[in-house]
Amino acid sequence: MSSEPSATLAKEINEALAESNRLAESAVIEAARAGSLMIKAKKQVPHGSWGQWIQQHCHMTDRNARRYMPVSYTHLRAHETN
């Protein structure tokens, strides 16, 4: 039995890592899109109604929504500098 993993295993590991990175990038893009849409929606909801609106229509808490919204700004700034 060999003491080193095979080249096939290394190839499979690298493929899995590449797919993981692709999916992670896709997740960030979609989170940024959701955050951007939430910012638009929040501007249209009457003052003081955001928490109730987001829970009713998006099945998430205001606290979680507040985590998504900054992602859109961060993502846009990162792509403006590249």
Secondary structure, 3 states (H helix, E strand, C coil): CCCCCCHHHHHHHHHHHHHHHHHHHHHHHHHHHHHHHHHHHHHHCCCCCHHHHHHHHHCCCHHHHHHHHHHHHHHHHHHHCC
